[in-house]
Amino acid sequence: MSKKILIVGGGIIGICSAYYLSKNGHDVTIIDKYGMNSGASYVNAGYLSPGHIIPLASPGVIQQGLKWMFDSSSPFYVEPRLNYDFIKWLFAFNKSCSSINVSNSIVPIINISLLSQDLLKDIKQENNLKFHYDQKGLMMLCKSEKSLEKENKVVDLAVQNGLNAKMLNRQEIKEIEPNIEIDSIGAAYFYCDHHTTPGEMINDLKEYIKKKGVKCITNTEITEYKLINNKIESISVLNKELKFDEYILSAGTWTSKICKKLGTNLLLQPGKGYSINKSSDNLLTCPAILVEPKCAITPMNGFTRFSGTMEISSMNNKIRKNRVNAICDAVESFYPTISISEKDRNNAGFGFRPISPDGIPYIGRSENLENVIIATGHAMMGWSMSTGTGKIVSEIVDDKKTSINIDRFNPNRKF
Ligand SMILES: Cc1cc2nc3c(=O)[nH]c(=O)nc-3n(C[C@H](O)[C@H](O)[C@H](O)COP(=O)(O)OP(=O)(O)OC[C@H]3O[C@@H](n4cnc5c(N)ncnc54)[C@H](O)[C@@H]3O)c2cc1C
């Protein structure tokens, strides 16, 4: 049965949900407060990485965060604030930074990431979409023995869970990336990871869904949600009252504010990250994460992108130049022949990752409101998990068995 569906938030999660819902014959509208052309879904590193098996909330993260709290150029920063939602989130995050959280998360992370890779390849092929998609793997480059040891453990875990990964020595790094000097003593290499150029991919998907009849209302906010009998009865937009059968909340880090209006508490904090683009000379071909400074390097279509920092702070549009410089300086230290100009540094972009306390997405029906589905909280992995999330959302709407087990993503889980 065709339903009328409203998707609130048109980032990659909203767009992928729209893709599958419209494919299944539903009448889909996306509403976005901004232009559907900026933020995390545009500035990200483009990795589709099942190899990222460790969630943000893992042992040692709090201690590292405390150490870095007073270093304004550190890669992970938690701004201390007297804000009730933040303090609640911080307690839950602290509780989740455990080995149990890690071991409970590995399989669900891999399942949704692999599902998403497969689905994205199908979407590209079936619809003849031209966006850049590459399968060169991902190197985790280390400068210290301590980091190498840590990466080795992750590789072992990844292999035990069926992923294709191994450790590389200096010579093997050189073989993968022969045309550019790299200052690293070794790396973990995840063959299973793929990468894309985000702007191309999201624009292709956006165009495609519009052609298929999905309506996109941009720069518009819902002013009122009318609730009757545990359901959203209607919404008000631009002085009009509109009714839908189902509401998908996929407004990234802003979803918690929407949930609050609906009387639901969704623990979510913004994790700001930056990215800098540099036109490409094609010397660098393999994506890499610089392990100690936690920066990502992605050879995209026509340019190379450097990204990083996880700044959990109040939501603002400030670009902290010292953090942008820290990313660029780290890149220049690992790749001594790369130089990032002041102009490129000044053009840095930013986005907010939606961070749940355990670093795992929320995907599922709200327990308070029958016709509301939540799809957010993907933190550093929203690009990797986007198509899988969209497919699952459509399966929930259609009351079908989901492609993978989604218990771990329950949006009503307690912390
Ligand atoms: C620097 C950086 C690098 C990253 N690299 C990677 C990577 O390599 N791989 C990976 O998997 N992930 C990566 N991520 C994470 C990934 O980008 C995010 O998890 C993902 O983009 C989140 O998508 P989203 O659709 O949930 O949210 P968003 O992209 O934030 O979209 C939310 C949308 O909701 C809209 N909105 C806000 N408020 C409202 C409202 N009230 N009503 C309606 N609409 C509203 C916004 O305008 C926006 O369009 C990275 C993130 C950053 C910042």
The ligand as an ORCA input file, in Angstrom:
! r2SCAN-3c Opt
* xyz 0 1
  C      34.879     16.028      8.396
  C      33.997     14.818      8.348
  C      34.463     13.659      7.754
  C      33.649     12.528      7.703
  N      34.080     11.427      7.023
  C      33.281     10.336      6.926
  C      33.671      9.209      6.162
  O      34.705      9.218      5.506
  N      32.867      8.119      6.144
  C      31.693      8.085      6.858
  O      31.033      7.059      6.850
  N      31.259      9.175      7.545
  C      32.025     10.287      7.590
  N      31.593     11.383      8.285
  C      30.298     11.326      8.971
  C      29.133     11.528      7.986
  O      29.426     12.606      7.146
  C      27.851     11.768      8.760
  O      27.629     10.717      9.665
  C      26.653     11.855      7.808
  O      26.876     12.788      6.785
  C      25.393     12.212      8.577
  O      24.369     12.329      7.629
  P      22.917     12.812      8.059
  O      22.082     12.802      6.859
  O      22.488     12.012      9.260
  O      23.131     14.280      8.639
  P      23.463     15.651      7.905
  O      24.356     15.460      6.754
  O      23.899     16.576      8.982
  O      22.065     16.097      7.344
  C      21.046     16.539      8.189
  C      20.121     17.418      7.369
  O      19.041     17.853      8.226
  C      18.768     19.199      7.953
  N      18.078     19.810      9.097
  C      18.597     20.329     10.227
  N      17.622     20.760     11.041
  C      16.457     20.505     10.423
  C      15.103     20.714     10.758
  N      14.740     21.263     11.928
  N      14.147     20.339      9.865
  C      14.493     19.782      8.676
  N      15.774     19.567      8.313
  C      16.739     19.915      9.175
  C      20.131     19.802      7.646
  O      20.010     21.002      6.893
  C      20.785     18.675      6.853
  O      20.547     18.804      5.471
  C      32.358     12.549      8.314
  C      31.898     13.729      8.901
  C      32.685     14.860      8.911
  C      32.151     16.124      9.524
*
